[in-house]
């Protein structure tokens, strides 16, 4: 019998009819996700933000099992987003979000999950993978609806108007 794979790999993608830079910004904007409740089945709480990194806690149920994780999001030099679970139920899980133009005016978002195949996941691998794929597709659809509705654009426009102006000189 072959040894189980060290990771469970899952890839999901969707086209969002919004400009690439807006999509990138929304995916990385955890305070906005919390404020707008983009993903109602997730409980998100901000821990720290520092430049291109953001750490937050996420609670969710996958196939009926509560998952609590601390996630570190890092915006990479090429504009992609790397989400690493640094503590919690799924420690070691990584999600790599990449973005590409999708004509005429959209963005193709691809999320690649690398999940350590250990603990209960080793026994429930196919069921767990199914649950993660389903949750990822649902979350991607929620981000698409949010972006295509214009809510994120309006939020950023409001924030830009209310930001205090710095004195010149």
C-alpha positions as CSV (number, residue, x, y, z in Angstrom):
1,X,0.0,0.0,0.0
2,X,1.4,3.4,-1.0
3,X,2.0,6.1,1.7
4,X,-0.6,8.9,1.7
5,X,0.4,12.1,0.0
6,X,2.0,14.7,2.3
7,X,-0.6,17.3,1.3
8,X,-4.1,17.5,-0.1
9,X,-4.1,19.9,-3.1
10,X,-7.2,21.7,-4.2
11,X,-7.6,24.4,-6.8
12,X,-10.7,26.5,-7.4
13,X,-11.1,29.5,-9.7
14,X,-13.8,32.0,-10.9
15,X,-14.0,35.1,-13.1
16,X,-15.0,38.3,-11.4
17,X,-16.2,41.1,-13.6
18,X,-14.1,43.8,-12.0
19,X,-10.7,45.3,-12.6
20,X,-7.7,43.3,-11.5
21,X,-6.3,45.8,-9.0
22,X,-9.7,46.2,-7.4
23,X,-10.0,42.4,-7.0
24,X,-6.5,42.1,-5.5
25,X,-7.2,44.9,-3.1
26,X,-10.5,43.5,-1.9
27,X,-9.1,40.0,-1.3
28,X,-6.3,41.4,0.9
29,X,-8.6,43.8,2.8
30,X,-9.5,41.8,5.9
31,X,-10.9,44.9,7.8
32,X,-13.4,45.3,4.9
33,X,-14.3,41.6,4.9
34,X,-15.1,42.0,8.6
35,X,-17.0,45.3,8.2
36,X,-19.1,44.1,5.3
37,X,-19.6,40.5,6.5
38,X,-18.6,39.3,3.0
39,X,-18.5,35.7,4.3
40,X,-21.4,35.3,6.8
41,X,-20.5,31.7,7.8
42,X,-17.0,32.8,8.9
43,X,-16.2,34.6,12.1
44,X,-13.2,36.8,11.4
45,X,-11.3,39.0,13.9
46,X,-8.3,41.2,13.2
47,X,-5.1,40.6,15.1
48,X,-2.5,42.8,13.4
49,X,-1.8,44.7,10.2
50,X,1.7,45.7,9.2
51,X,2.4,46.9,5.7
52,X,1.7,44.1,3.3
53,X,0.9,41.6,6.1
54,X,-2.3,41.0,8.0
55,X,-2.9,38.4,10.7
56,X,-6.4,37.5,11.7
57,X,-8.4,34.7,13.4
58,X,-11.0,32.7,11.4
59,X,-13.6,30.3,12.8
60,X,-15.6,28.1,10.4
61,X,-17.3,24.7,10.3
62,X,-16.1,22.3,7.6
63,X,-18.1,19.1,7.3
64,X,-19.5,19.8,10.7
65,X,-16.2,20.2,12.4
66,X,-15.3,23.6,14.0
67,X,-12.0,25.0,12.6
68,X,-10.3,27.8,14.5
69,X,-7.1,29.2,12.8
70,X,-4.8,32.2,12.9
71,X,-4.0,33.2,9.4
72,X,-1.2,35.4,8.1
73,X,-2.0,37.1,4.8
74,X,1.0,38.4,2.8
75,X,0.7,40.4,-0.4
76,X,3.6,39.1,-2.5
77,X,5.8,41.2,-4.8
78,X,3.9,40.1,-7.9
79,X,0.6,41.1,-6.4
80,X,-0.5,37.5,-5.5
81,X,-1.8,36.8,-2.0
82,X,-0.4,34.1,0.3
83,X,-2.6,33.0,3.2
84,X,-0.7,30.8,5.7
85,X,-2.4,29.2,8.7
86,X,0.2,29.9,11.4
87,X,-1.7,28.5,14.4
88,X,-4.8,26.5,15.0
89,X,-6.7,23.5,13.7
90,X,-5.2,23.7,10.2
91,X,-1.7,24.8,11.0
92,X,0.5,24.5,7.9
93,X,-2.3,25.0,5.4
94,X,-1.5,27.5,2.6
95,X,-3.7,29.2,0.1
96,X,-2.1,30.9,-2.9
97,X,-4.4,33.4,-4.6
98,X,-3.3,34.5,-8.1
99,X,-5.0,37.0,-10.4
100,X,-5.0,37.3,-14.2
101,X,-6.8,39.6,-16.6
102,X,-10.0,38.0,-18.0
103,X,-11.3,39.9,-21.1
104,X,-13.2,42.0,-21.5
105,X,-13.1,43.7,-18.1
106,X,-12.7,40.9,-15.6
107,X,-10.2,39.1,-13.4
108,X,-9.6,35.4,-13.2
109,X,-9.0,34.5,-9.5
110,X,-7.3,31.1,-8.8
111,X,-7.0,29.8,-5.3
112,X,-4.6,26.9,-4.8
113,X,-4.9,25.1,-1.4
114,X,-2.1,23.0,0.0
115,X,-3.4,21.2,3.2
116,X,-1.2,19.0,5.4
117,X,-2.5,15.5,5.2
118,X,-2.2,14.7,8.9
119,X,-4.3,13.9,11.9
120,X,-8.0,13.4,11.2
121,X,-7.5,14.6,7.6
122,X,-5.5,11.4,6.9
123,X,-8.6,9.3,7.8
124,X,-11.2,11.6,6.3
125,X,-9.1,13.0,3.4
126,X,-11.6,12.7,0.6
127,X,-14.5,14.0,2.8
128,X,-12.4,16.9,4.1
129,X,-11.2,17.8,0.6
130,X,-14.8,17.8,-0.6
131,X,-15.7,20.1,2.3
132,X,-12.8,22.5,1.7
133,X,-13.6,22.6,-2.1
134,X,-17.2,23.4,-1.4
135,X,-16.4,26.1,1.2
136,X,-13.7,27.6,-1.2
137,X,-16.2,27.8,-4.1
138,X,-18.8,29.4,-1.9
139,X,-16.3,31.9,-0.5
140,X,-15.1,32.8,-4.0
141,X,-18.7,33.3,-5.2
142,X,-19.3,35.5,-2.2
143,X,-16.3,37.7,-3.1
144,X,-17.5,37.8,-6.7
145,X,-21.0,39.0,-5.7
146,X,-19.5,41.6,-3.3
147,X,-17.1,43.0,-5.9
148,X,-19.6,42.9,-8.8
149,X,-22.3,44.6,-6.7
150,X,-20.0,47.7,-6.4
151,X,-20.0,47.5,-2.5
152,X,-16.2,47.4,-2.3
153,X,-15.7,50.2,-4.8
154,X,-18.2,52.4,-2.8
155,X,-16.4,51.5,0.5
156,X,-13.0,52.5,-0.9
157,X,-14.4,55.7,-2.4
158,X,-16.0,56.6,1.0
159,X,-12.8,55.9,2.8
160,X,-10.8,58.1,0.4
161,X,-13.3,61.0,0.9
162,X,-13.2,60.8,4.7
163,X,-9.5,60.2,5.1
164,X,-8.0,63.3,7.0
165,X,-5.9,65.4,4.6
166,X,-2.3,66.0,5.6
167,X,-1.1,69.6,5.7
168,X,1.2,70.6,2.8
169,X,4.6,71.9,3.8
